[in-house]
């Protein structure tokens, strides 16, 4: 019992390894709207140490058309959430998922057939 230590104000926070419930709800609501309008067809979730992404497919293809990603360790504040195209280029990025989804809803991101 001589090796006990008292830890006060421990700032240890569990690192998020996935979308939280509210974020996933916003993304799935957007997905439902885009599916009902005929823009999006399928989705998948990808998880790595650096990011979690919601991948959107036009058909059952190997490459996602869009990826809505959450950066788990962003260097800048505005790189928390971003949208990538099929080439991996960043189309849009934001620190707030609501802002990013609002831009997608406005119709800026459409599938090109």
GURODREN-763546 format. One record per residue (C-alpha): residue in three letters; x, y, z. Coordinates in steps of 0.05 Angstrom, whole numbers, plus 5000, padded with zeros to 4 digits. Layout:
kolmi | px | py | pz
ALA | X | Y | Z;
...
This chain:
kolmi | px | py | pz
UNK | 5000 | 5000 | 5000;
UNK | 5059 | 5047 | 5000;
UNK | 5058 | 5056 | 4924;
UNK | 4990 | 5090 | 4920;
UNK | 4985 | 5156 | 4882;
UNK | 4929 | 5207 | 4884;
UNK | 4911 | 5235 | 4816;
UNK | 4873 | 5300 | 4815;
UNK | 4846 | 5335 | 4753;
UNK | 4862 | 5278 | 4708;
UNK | 4850 | 5305 | 4637;
UNK | 4850 | 5236 | 4606;
UNK | 4794 | 5233 | 4555;
UNK | 4775 | 5172 | 4517;
UNK | 4789 | 5183 | 4443;
UNK | 4729 | 5175 | 4398;
UNK | 4740 | 5119 | 4348;
UNK | 4674 | 5126 | 4311;
UNK | 4619 | 5175 | 4294;
UNK | 4579 | 5194 | 4355;
UNK | 4504 | 5180 | 4354;
UNK | 4484 | 5251 | 4333;
UNK | 4535 | 5253 | 4276;
UNK | 4514 | 5186 | 4249;
UNK | 4441 | 5206 | 4254;
UNK | 4455 | 5269 | 4212;
UNK | 4493 | 5229 | 4160;
UNK | 4440 | 5175 | 4155;
UNK | 4385 | 5228 | 4148;
UNK | 4423 | 5259 | 4090;
UNK | 4434 | 5190 | 4060;
UNK | 4359 | 5175 | 4064;
UNK | 4342 | 5240 | 4029;
UNK | 4393 | 5228 | 3973;
UNK | 4369 | 5156 | 3963;
UNK | 4297 | 5178 | 3958;
UNK | 4316 | 5230 | 3906;
UNK | 4355 | 5177 | 3867;
UNK | 4424 | 5208 | 3875;
UNK | 4456 | 5156 | 3920;
UNK | 4448 | 5081 | 3918;
UNK | 4491 | 5046 | 3970;
UNK | 4538 | 5061 | 4029;
UNK | 4592 | 5030 | 4072;
UNK | 4632 | 5050 | 4134;
UNK | 4707 | 5050 | 4135;
UNK | 4748 | 5054 | 4199;
UNK | 4822 | 5066 | 4207;
UNK | 4867 | 5095 | 4261;
UNK | 4866 | 5164 | 4229;
UNK | 4794 | 5170 | 4205;
UNK | 4724 | 5142 | 4202;
UNK | 4687 | 5151 | 4137;
UNK | 4617 | 5141 | 4110;
UNK | 4627 | 5119 | 4037;
UNK | 4573 | 5133 | 3986;
UNK | 4566 | 5091 | 3922;
UNK | 4528 | 5104 | 3859;
UNK | 4523 | 5030 | 3845;
UNK | 4554 | 4968 | 3875;
UNK | 4624 | 4988 | 3852;
UNK | 4692 | 4982 | 3884;
UNK | 4705 | 5057 | 3890;
UNK | 4660 | 5103 | 3931;
UNK | 4637 | 5165 | 3895;
UNK | 4638 | 5207 | 3959;
UNK | 4667 | 5197 | 4028;
UNK | 4643 | 5237 | 4088;
UNK | 4701 | 5230 | 4137;
UNK | 4715 | 5247 | 4209;
UNK | 4788 | 5260 | 4223;
UNK | 4805 | 5229 | 4291;
UNK | 4867 | 5271 | 4301;
UNK | 4861 | 5336 | 4262;
UNK | 4920 | 5384 | 4257;
UNK | 4875 | 5444 | 4242;
UNK | 4808 | 5460 | 4272;
UNK | 4773 | 5461 | 4204;
UNK | 4798 | 5392 | 4185;
UNK | 4752 | 5354 | 4233;
UNK | 4702 | 5333 | 4179;
UNK | 4712 | 5332 | 4104;
UNK | 4683 | 5305 | 4040;
UNK | 4728 | 5268 | 3990;
UNK | 4714 | 5251 | 3918;
UNK | 4730 | 5184 | 3886;
UNK | 4801 | 5207 | 3871;
UNK | 4813 | 5223 | 3944;
UNK | 4814 | 5298 | 3935;
UNK | 4782 | 5341 | 3989;
UNK | 4719 | 5374 | 3961;
UNK | 4698 | 5409 | 4025;
UNK | 4719 | 5411 | 4098;
UNK | 4691 | 5440 | 4162;
UNK | 4698 | 5436 | 4237;
UNK | 4623 | 5426 | 4243;
UNK | 4586 | 5368 | 4211;
UNK | 4521 | 5409 | 4207;
UNK | 4555 | 5460 | 4161;
UNK | 4584 | 5405 | 4117;
UNK | 4517 | 5370 | 4110;
UNK | 4482 | 5436 | 4095;
UNK | 4529 | 5447 | 4037;
UNK | 4515 | 5377 | 4011;
UNK | 4439 | 5388 | 4017;
UNK | 4444 | 5452 | 3976;
UNK | 4461 | 5408 | 3917;
UNK | 4534 | 5425 | 3908;
UNK | 4553 | 5352 | 3908;
UNK | 4517 | 5314 | 3852;
UNK | 4536 | 5248 | 3821;
UNK | 4560 | 5255 | 3749;
UNK | 4537 | 5198 | 3706;
